[in-house]
Structure formats: structure tokens, C-alpha cells
Amino acid sequence: MHITLKILILVLILMTIPVILRTGKSIKKRYGKSDSKFMNTILSVFSKKNRLIHTVIIVMAAIILIVLILIDTMLISFH
């Protein structure tokens, strides 16, 4: 039961990432440079130059979830 829930969460995260990227791009197109430094850093993260950062974040999230799933299966098998 726990494993299927985690897989569903992973799928949802992977589905929401491209949506977040698209909204980030649309925000950048609409406003260009923002006044606040916080928004500027967010926009720079969502820019095309930092495609590597996106892949790293996705891979990290996937690895963490896989580890959690493995721990869950180990605990179930021991019980």
C-alpha cells in the first residue's frame, strides 16, 4: 500500500515539474526582470540556461523516492 502511494506521488511530481517550468517561462516573458532579488533568482532558475539544474533536481527527487521505496520494502519483508 505504501509503495503504490509513493509511486503515485513520484508520478505527480514528475507531471507537475514541466507545468512549473512553463509557468516560470511565462512569468519571465510577462515581467522580464523583477524588482525583488528573490523573484530574479527564481526566474534565473527557470531560464533555459539552467536546464542542468532541472535534470539534477529531477534525478535527486527520483533517487530519494526510490530509496524511500526500497526502505519500505525492506521493512515490510523483515516484518
Distance bins in CASP14 RR format, pairs under 12 A and 6 or more apart:
PFRMAT RR
TARGET T0000
AUTHOR 0000-0000-0000
RMODE 2
METHOD distances of the structure
MODEL  1
1 7 0 0 0 0 0 1 0 0 0 0 0
1 8 0 0 0 0 0 1 0 0 0 0 0
1 72 0 0 0 0 1 0 0 0 0 0 0
1 73 0 0 0 0 0 1 0 0 0 0 0
1 76 0 0 0 0 1 0 0 0 0 0 0
2 8 0 0 0 0 0 1 0 0 0 0 0
2 9 0 0 0 0 0 1 0 0 0 0 0
2 65 0 0 0 0 0 1 0 0 0 0 0
2 68 0 0 0 0 1 0 0 0 0 0 0
2 69 0 0 0 0 1 0 0 0 0 0 0
2 70 0 0 0 0 0 1 0 0 0 0 0
2 71 0 0 0 0 1 0 0 0 0 0 0
2 72 1 0 1 0 0 0 0 0 0 0 0
2 73 0 0 0 0 1 0 0 0 0 0 0
2 74 0 0 0 0 0 1 0 0 0 0 0
2 75 0 0 0 0 1 0 0 0 0 0 0
2 76 1 0 0 1 0 0 0 0 0 0 0
3 9 0 0 0 0 0 1 0 0 0 0 0
3 10 0 0 0 0 0 1 0 0 0 0 0
3 65 0 0 0 0 0 1 0 0 0 0 0
3 66 0 0 0 0 0 1 0 0 0 0 0
3 68 0 0 0 0 1 0 0 0 0 0 0
3 69 1 0 1 0 0 0 0 0 0 0 0
3 70 0 0 0 0 1 0 0 0 0 0 0
3 71 0 0 0 0 0 1 0 0 0 0 0
3 72 1 0 1 0 0 0 0 0 0 0 0
3 73 1 0 0 1 0 0 0 0 0 0 0
3 74 0 0 0 0 0 1 0 0 0 0 0
3 75 0 0 0 0 0 1 0 0 0 0 0
3 76 0 0 0 0 1 0 0 0 0 0 0
3 77 0 0 0 0 0 1 0 0 0 0 0
4 10 0 0 0 0 0 1 0 0 0 0 0
4 11 0 0 0 0 0 1 0 0 0 0 0
4 69 0 0 0 0 1 0 0 0 0 0 0
4 72 0 0 0 0 0 1 0 0 0 0 0
4 73 0 0 0 0 0 1 0 0 0 0 0
5 11 0 0 0 0 0 1 0 0 0 0 0
5 12 0 0 0 0 0 1 0 0 0 0 0
5 65 0 0 0 0 0 1 0 0 0 0 0
5 68 0 0 0 0 0 1 0 0 0 0 0
5 69 0 0 0 0 1 0 0 0 0 0 0
5 72 0 0 0 0 1 0 0 0 0 0 0
6 12 0 0 0 0 0 1 0 0 0 0 0
6 13 0 0 0 0 0 1 0 0 0 0 0
6 61 0 0 0 0 0 1 0 0 0 0 0
6 62 0 0 0 0 0 1 0 0 0 0 0
6 64 0 0 0 0 0 1 0 0 0 0 0
6 65 1 0 0 1 0 0 0 0 0 0 0
6 66 0 0 0 0 1 0 0 0 0 0 0
6 67 0 0 0 0 0 1 0 0 0 0 0
6 68 1 0 1 0 0 0 0 0 0 0 0
6 69 1 0 1 0 0 0 0 0 0 0 0
6 70 0 0 0 0 0 1 0 0 0 0 0
6 71 0 0 0 0 0 1 0 0 0 0 0
6 72 1 0 0 1 0 0 0 0 0 0 0
6 73 0 0 0 0 0 1 0 0 0 0 0
7 13 0 0 0 0 0 1 0 0 0 0 0
7 14 0 0 0 0 0 1 0 0 0 0 0
7 62 0 0 0 0 0 1 0 0 0 0 0
7 65 0 0 0 0 1 0 0 0 0 0 0
7 66 0 0 0 0 0 1 0 0 0 0 0
7 68 0 0 0 0 0 1 0 0 0 0 0
7 69 1 0 0 1 0 0 0 0 0 0 0
7 72 0 0 0 0 0 1 0 0 0 0 0
7 73 0 0 0 0 0 1 0 0 0 0 0
8 14 0 0 0 0 0 1 0 0 0 0 0
8 15 0 0 0 0 0 1 0 0 0 0 0
8 65 0 0 0 0 0 1 0 0 0 0 0
8 69 0 0 0 0 0 1 0 0 0 0 0
9 15 0 0 0 0 0 1 0 0 0 0 0
9 16 0 0 0 0 0 1 0 0 0 0 0
9 61 0 0 0 0 1 0 0 0 0 0 0
9 62 0 0 0 0 0 1 0 0 0 0 0
9 64 0 0 0 0 0 1 0 0 0 0 0
9 65 1 0 0 1 0 0 0 0 0 0 0
9 68 0 0 0 0 1 0 0 0 0 0 0
9 69 0 0 0 0 0 1 0 0 0 0 0
10 16 0 0 0 0 0 1 0 0 0 0 0
10 17 0 0 0 0 0 1 0 0 0 0 0
10 58 0 0 0 0 0 1 0 0 0 0 0
10 61 1 0 0 1 0 0 0 0 0 0 0
10 62 1 0 0 1 0 0 0 0 0 0 0
10 63 0 0 0 0 0 1 0 0 0 0 0
10 64 0 0 0 0 1 0 0 0 0 0 0
10 65 1 0 1 0 0 0 0 0 0 0 0
10 66 0 0 0 0 1 0 0 0 0 0 0
10 67 0 0 0 0 0 1 0 0 0 0 0
10 68 0 0 0 0 1 0 0 0 0 0 0
10 69 0 0 0 0 1 0 0 0 0 0 0
11 17 0 0 0 0 0 1 0 0 0 0 0
11 61 0 0 0 0 0 1 0 0 0 0 0
11 62 0 0 0 0 0 1 0 0 0 0 0
11 65 0 0 0 0 0 1 0 0 0 0 0
12 19 0 0 0 0 0 1 0 0 0 0 0
12 61 0 0 0 0 0 1 0 0 0 0 0
12 65 0 0 0 0 0 1 0 0 0 0 0
13 19 0 0 0 0 0 1 0 0 0 0 0
13 20 0 0 0 0 0 1 0 0 0 0 0
13 57 0 0 0 0 0 1 0 0 0 0 0
13 58 0 0 0 0 1 0 0 0 0 0 0
13 60 0 0 0 0 0 1 0 0 0 0 0
13 61 1 0 0 1 0 0 0 0 0 0 0
13 62 0 0 0 0 1 0 0 0 0 0 0
13 64 0 0 0 0 0 1 0 0 0 0 0
13 65 1 0 0 1 0 0 0 0 0 0 0
14 20 0 0 0 0 0 1 0 0 0 0 0
14 21 0 0 0 0 0 1 0 0 0 0 0
14 54 0 0 0 0 0 1 0 0 0 0 0
14 57 0 0 0 0 0 1 0 0 0 0 0
14 58 1 0 0 1 0 0 0 0 0 0 0
14 59 0 0 0 0 0 1 0 0 0 0 0
14 61 0 0 0 0 1 0 0 0 0 0 0
14 62 1 0 0 1 0 0 0 0 0 0 0
14 65 0 0 0 0 1 0 0 0 0 0 0
15 21 0 0 0 0 0 1 0 0 0 0 0
15 58 0 0 0 0 0 1 0 0 0 0 0
16 22 0 0 0 0 0 1 0 0 0 0 0
16 23 0 0 0 0 0 1 0 0 0 0 0
16 58 0 0 0 0 0 1 0 0 0 0 0
16 61 0 0 0 0 0 1 0 0 0 0 0
17 23 0 0 0 0 0 1 0 0 0 0 0
17 24 0 0 0 0 0 1 0 0 0 0 0
17 46 0 0 0 0 0 1 0 0 0 0 0
17 53 0 0 0 0 0 1 0 0 0 0 0
17 54 1 0 0 1 0 0 0 0 0 0 0
17 55 0 0 0 0 0 1 0 0 0 0 0
17 57 1 0 0 1 0 0 0 0 0 0 0
17 58 1 0 0 1 0 0 0 0 0 0 0
17 59 0 0 0 0 0 1 0 0 0 0 0
17 60 0 0 0 0 0 1 0 0 0 0 0
17 61 0 0 0 0 1 0 0 0 0 0 0
17 62 0 0 0 0 0 1 0 0 0 0 0
18 24 0 0 0 0 0 1 0 0 0 0 0
18 25 0 0 0 0 0 1 0 0 0 0 0
18 46 0 0 0 0 0 1 0 0 0 0 0
18 54 0 0 0 0 1 0 0 0 0 0 0
18 58 0 0 0 0 0 1 0 0 0 0 0
19 25 0 0 0 0 0 1 0 0 0 0 0
19 26 0 0 0 0 0 1 0 0 0 0 0
19 46 0 0 0 0 0 1 0 0 0 0 0
20 26 0 0 0 0 0 1 0 0 0 0 0
20 27 0 0 0 0 0 1 0 0 0 0 0
20 42 0 0 0 0 0 1 0 0 0 0 0
20 45 0 0 0 0 0 1 0 0 0 0 0
20 46 1 0 0 1 0 0 0 0 0 0 0
20 54 0 0 0 0 1 0 0 0 0 0 0
20 57 0 0 0 0 0 1 0 0 0 0 0
20 58 0 0 0 0 0 1 0 0 0 0 0
21 27 0 0 0 0 0 1 0 0 0 0 0
21 28 0 0 0 0 0 1 0 0 0 0 0
21 42 0 0 0 0 0 1 0 0 0 0 0
21 43 0 0 0 0 0 1 0 0 0 0 0
21 45 0 0 0 0 1 0 0 0 0 0 0
21 46 1 0 0 1 0 0 0 0 0 0 0
21 47 0 0 0 0 0 1 0 0 0 0 0
21 48 0 0 0 0 1 0 0 0 0 0 0
21 50 0 0 0 0 0 1 0 0 0 0 0
21 51 0 0 0 0 1 0 0 0 0 0 0
21 53 0 0 0 0 0 1 0 0 0 0 0
21 54 1 0 0 1 0 0 0 0 0 0 0
21 55 0 0 0 0 0 1 0 0 0 0 0
21 57 0 0 0 0 0 1 0 0 0 0 0
21 58 0 0 0 0 0 1 0 0 0 0 0
22 28 0 0 0 0 0 1 0 0 0 0 0
22 29 0 0 0 0 0 1 0 0 0 0 0
22 46 0 0 0 0 1 0 0 0 0 0 0
23 29 0 0 0 0 0 1 0 0 0 0 0
23 30 0 0 0 0 0 1 0 0 0 0 0
23 42 0 0 0 0 0 1 0 0 0 0 0
23 43 0 0 0 0 0 1 0 0 0 0 0
23 46 0 0 0 0 1 0 0 0 0 0 0
24 30 0 0 0 0 1 0 0 0 0 0 0
24 31 0 0 0 0 0 1 0 0 0 0 0
24 32 0 0 0 0 0 1 0 0 0 0 0
24 34 0 0 0 0 0 1 0 0 0 0 0
24 39 0 0 0 0 0 1 0 0 0 0 0
24 42 1 0 0 1 0 0 0 0 0 0 0
24 43 1 0 0 1 0 0 0 0 0 0 0
24 44 0 0 0 0 0 1 0 0 0 0 0
24 45 0 0 0 0 1 0 0 0 0 0 0
24 46 1 0 1 0 0 0 0 0 0 0 0
24 47 0 0 0 0 1 0 0 0 0 0 0
24 48 0 0 0 0 0 1 0 0 0 0 0
24 50 0 0 0 0 0 1 0 0 0 0 0
24 54 0 0 0 0 0 1 0 0 0 0 0
25 31 0 0 0 0 0 1 0 0 0 0 0
25 32 0 0 0 0 0 1 0 0 0 0 0
25 42 0 0 0 0 0 1 0 0 0 0 0
25 43 0 0 0 0 1 0 0 0 0 0 0
25 45 0 0 0 0 0 1 0 0 0 0 0
25 46 1 0 0 1 0 0 0 0 0 0 0
25 47 0 0 0 0 1 0 0 0 0 0 0
25 48 0 0 0 0 1 0 0 0 0 0 0
25 50 0 0 0 0 0 1 0 0 0 0 0
25 51 0 0 0 0 0 1 0 0 0 0 0
25 54 0 0 0 0 0 1 0 0 0 0 0
26 32 0 0 0 0 0 1 0 0 0 0 0
26 43 0 0 0 0 0 1 0 0 0 0 0
26 46 0 0 0 0 1 0 0 0 0 0 0
27 33 0 0 0 0 0 1 0 0 0 0 0
27 34 0 0 0 0 1 0 0 0 0 0 0
27 39 0 0 0 0 1 0 0 0 0 0 0
27 40 0 0 0 0 0 1 0 0 0 0 0
27 42 0 0 0 0 1 0 0 0 0 0 0
27 43 1 0 0 1 0 0 0 0 0 0 0
27 44 0 0 0 0 0 1 0 0 0 0 0
27 45 0 0 0 0 0 1 0 0 0 0 0
27 46 1 0 0 1 0 0 0 0 0 0 0
27 47 0 0 0 0 0 1 0 0 0 0 0
28 34 0 0 0 0 1 0 0 0 0 0 0
28 39 0 0 0 0 1 0 0 0 0 0 0
28 40 0 0 0 0 0 1 0 0 0 0 0
28 42 0 0 0 0 1 0 0 0 0 0 0
28 43 1 0 1 0 0 0 0 0 0 0 0
28 44 0 0 0 0 1 0 0 0 0 0 0
28 45 0 0 0 0 0 1 0 0 0 0 0
28 46 1 0 0 1 0 0 0 0 0 0 0
28 47 1 0 0 1 0 0 0 0 0 0 0
28 48 0 0 0 0 1 0 0 0 0 0 0
28 49 0 0 0 0 0 1 0 0 0 0 0
28 50 0 0 0 0 0 1 0 0 0 0 0
29 43 0 0 0 0 0 1 0 0 0 0 0
29 46 0 0 0 0 0 1 0 0 0 0 0
29 47 0 0 0 0 0 1 0 0 0 0 0
29 48 0 0 0 0 0 1 0 0 0 0 0
30 39 0 0 0 0 0 1 0 0 0 0 0
30 43 0 0 0 0 0 1 0 0 0 0 0
31 39 1 0 0 1 0 0 0 0 0 0 0
31 40 0 0 0 0 0 1 0 0 0 0 0
31 42 0 0 0 0 0 1 0 0 0 0 0
31 43 1 0 0 1 0 0 0 0 0 0 0
31 46 0 0 0 0 0 1 0 0 0 0 0
32 39 0 0 0 0 1 0 0 0 0 0 0
32 40 0 0 0 0 1 0 0 0 0 0 0
32 43 1 0 0 1 0 0 0 0 0 0 0
32 44 0 0 0 0 0 1 0 0 0 0 0
32 46 0 0 0 0 0 1 0 0 0 0 0
32 47 0 0 0 0 0 1 0 0 0 0 0
33 39 0 0 0 0 1 0 0 0 0 0 0
33 40 1 0 0 1 0 0 0 0 0 0 0
33 41 0 0 0 0 0 1 0 0 0 0 0
33 43 1 0 0 1 0 0 0 0 0 0 0
33 44 0 0 0 0 0 1 0 0 0 0 0
33 47 0 0 0 0 0 1 0 0 0 0 0
34 40 1 0 1 0 0 0 0 0 0 0 0
34 41 0 0 0 0 1 0 0 0 0 0 0
34 42 0 0 0 0 1 0 0 0 0 0 0
34 43 1 0 0 1 0 0 0 0 0 0 0
34 44 0 0 0 0 0 1 0 0 0 0 0
34 46 0 0 0 0 0 1 0 0 0 0 0
35 43 0 0 0 0 0 1 0 0 0 0 0
36 42 0 0 0 0 1 0 0 0 0 0 0
36 43 0 0 0 0 0 1 0 0 0 0 0
37 43 0 0 0 0 0 1 0 0 0 0 0
37 44 0 0 0 0 0 1 0 0 0 0 0
38 44 0 0 0 0 0 1 0 0 0 0 0
38 45 0 0 0 0 0 1 0 0 0 0 0
39 45 0 0 0 0 0 1 0 0 0 0 0
39 46 0 0 0 0 0 1 0 0 0 0 0
40 46 0 0 0 0 0 1 0 0 0 0 0
40 47 0 0 0 0 0 1 0 0 0 0 0
41 47 0 0 0 0 0 1 0 0 0 0 0
41 50 0 0 0 0 0 1 0 0 0 0 0
41 53 0 0 0 0 0 1 0 0 0 0 0
42 50 0 0 0 0 0 1 0 0 0 0 0
42 53 0 0 0 0 0 1 0 0 0 0 0
43 49 0 0 0 0 0 1 0 0 0 0 0
43 50 0 0 0 0 0 1 0 0 0 0 0
44 50 1 0 0 1 0 0 0 0 0 0 0
44 53 0 0 0 0 1 0 0 0 0 0 0
45 51 0 0 0 0 0 1 0 0 0 0 0
45 52 0 0 0 0 0 1 0 0 0 0 0
45 53 1 0 0 1 0 0 0 0 0 0 0
45 54 0 0 0 0 1 0 0 0 0 0 0
45 56 0 0 0 0 0 1 0 0 0 0 0
45 57 0 0 0 0 1 0 0 0 0 0 0
46 53 0 0 0 0 1 0 0 0 0 0 0
46 54 0 0 0 0 1 0 0 0 0 0 0
46 57 0 0 0 0 0 1 0 0 0 0 0
47 53 0 0 0 0 1 0 0 0 0 0 0
47 54 0 0 0 0 0 1 0 0 0 0 0
48 54 0 0 0 0 1 0 0 0 0 0 0
50 56 0 0 0 0 1 0 0 0 0 0 0
50 57 0 0 0 0 1 0 0 0 0 0 0
51 57 0 0 0 0 0 1 0 0 0 0 0
51 58 0 0 0 0 0 1 0 0 0 0 0
52 58 0 0 0 0 0 1 0 0 0 0 0
52 59 0 0 0 0 0 1 0 0 0 0 0
53 59 0 0 0 0 0 1 0 0 0 0 0
53 60 0 0 0 0 0 1 0 0 0 0 0
54 60 0 0 0 0 0 1 0 0 0 0 0
54 61 0 0 0 0 0 1 0 0 0 0 0
55 61 0 0 0 0 0 1 0 0 0 0 0
55 62 0 0 0 0 0 1 0 0 0 0 0
56 62 0 0 0 0 0 1 0 0 0 0 0
56 63 0 0 0 0 0 1 0 0 0 0 0
57 63 0 0 0 0 0 1 0 0 0 0 0
57 64 0 0 0 0 0 1 0 0 0 0 0
58 64 0 0 0 0 0 1 0 0 0 0 0
58 65 0 0 0 0 0 1 0 0 0 0 0
59 65 0 0 0 0 0 1 0 0 0 0 0
59 66 0 0 0 0 0 1 0 0 0 0 0
60 66 0 0 0 0 0 1 0 0 0 0 0
60 67 0 0 0 0 0 1 0 0 0 0 0
61 67 0 0 0 0 0 1 0 0 0 0 0
61 68 0 0 0 0 0 1 0 0 0 0 0
62 68 0 0 0 0 0 1 0 0 0 0 0
62 69 0 0 0 0 0 1 0 0 0 0 0
63 69 0 0 0 0 0 1 0 0 0 0 0
63 70 0 0 0 0 0 1 0 0 0 0 0
64 70 0 0 0 0 0 1 0 0 0 0 0
64 71 0 0 0 0 0 1 0 0 0 0 0
65 71 0 0 0 0 0 1 0 0 0 0 0
65 72 0 0 0 0 0 1 0 0 0 0 0
66 72 0 0 0 0 0 1 0 0 0 0 0
66 73 0 0 0 0 0 1 0 0 0 0 0
67 73 0 0 0 0 0 1 0 0 0 0 0
67 74 0 0 0 0 0 1 0 0 0 0 0
68 74 0 0 0 0 0 1 0 0 0 0 0
68 75 0 0 0 0 0 1 0 0 0 0 0
69 75 0 0 0 0 0 1 0 0 0 0 0
69 76 0 0 0 0 0 1 0 0 0 0 0
70 76 0 0 0 0 0 1 0 0 0 0 0
70 77 0 0 0 0 0 1 0 0 0 0 0
71 77 0 0 0 0 0 1 0 0 0 0 0
71 78 0 0 0 0 0 1 0 0 0 0 0
72 78 0 0 0 0 0 1 0 0 0 0 0
72 79 0 0 0 0 0 1 0 0 0 0 0
73 79 0 0 0 0 0 1 0 0 0 0 0
END
